[in-house]
């Protein structure tokens, strides 16, 4: 499981937290080594702006669980479901105080453990997803103040609003706000519906800006010492691979790599994000406008890259390019598809004077979304500016004597309904986002997303020259067209799919 997949899974939002302190103490629970709370239901990828199209109502099954140990402070979070319409899988992470966090189930067989990480606040936000655990925290009074009629407010040092309503000692409403790419500053509300006499677990509904994003039924169980220890340590014979804690949960380490004359790639825009940059006669053309990832499964929601806001990551990328190319203006950005982590920073490019291109099928929607009146402060707001989207249909060479870049519309596929690629003829390089994300140089597609990999391979074999290479936004692999031909001939890609 890559860190990029991790950010998508935890964005599936939601969750589960575990607790020892219950509203009605359970003798059996007090004797257990740990307790798990899960929410099993369905999640709306369309509302989260990670679906086939940016529209509510694209629900997929989801299950999210958090376990906390009895008499200790270790927390284990696990999720199962869709990270995108074309990808399902599992993800698990353990918070190990005082300063370790472990990712479980890496593809190579090793867990990853971040050493020296600042995890206290993140673990607290995750535990609060269990309404019983949240009620117990409020009863301690630490950081909480009563504000009347059963409402309590958390006095976070950073001023983030968090209000909770208790009825008969049980959490029924949790109110917060979040700054979301393409949505702006919106209310985030959890509602918990309890059975009579506290006889079972509550059902939960998460609403974002008034619309249902998650709904499910709560489940709770106790773990033995053996089962609980397996969560904390992992079931691996090989030791965890250690990484500096400063890299958790995501890090920015931008570097410029030259691929060909006038063709570059910026790596490390954030963990798992890389962007194509092409020099043209009129300036730089960039693929995608990155935005941070908001972790809605935490209470209150938290940014994957804290402190940057909606536009901040793209503003950092623009500043980086300005330092590396001080005499070359920023000409354009091509938004490859409407998922919010790839287009949410477009306001920063508009503020820098760049033209903004997007697939024709989502251009109008994106223009409306990026100009919402509730967008948080950024450079475009300071200028009083506005985003204008130029729709792309078919193949569109940018008006440039060198004909350095051509924008290419792709047909509807398993990942999104509308997408663009960037073709660089002189270098015979084709850049796309999320449609082909290989793990290394294998001649077969990834099993966990073979539908999209096979679909794209067939398109590429038919549309790209045989000596071209394909680049992607989430790995550094350069895939020859001949390898994609091998995909189409593999059993995982049967003809006619």
Secondary structure, DSSP 8 states (H G I E B T S, - for coil): --HHHHHHHHHTT------S--SS--HHHHTSSEEEEEEEEEEETTTTT-SSSS-S--EEEEEEEEEEETTS--EEEEEEEEEETTEEEEEEEEEETTTEEEEE--TTS--EEEES---HHHHHHHHTTSHHHHHHHHHH-TTEEEEETTEEEE--TT---EEEEEETTEEEEEEEEEEETTTEEEEEEEEEE--GGG-S--EEEEEETTEEEEEEEEEEEEE-HHHHHHHHH-S-SS--EEEEGGGSS-----EEEEEETTEEEEEEEETTEEEEEEEETTEEEEE------EETTSSS-EESSTT-TTTHHHHHHHHHHHHH-TTS-EEEEEE-S--HHHHTTHHHHHHTT-EEEEEHHHHHHHHHHHT-TT----HHHHHT----EEEE-SEEE-S-TT---EEEEE---SS-SSEEEEEETTTTEEEESSS---SSS-SS--GGGHHHHHHHHHHHHHHS-TT-EEEESS----EEHHHHHHHHTSTTS-TT-
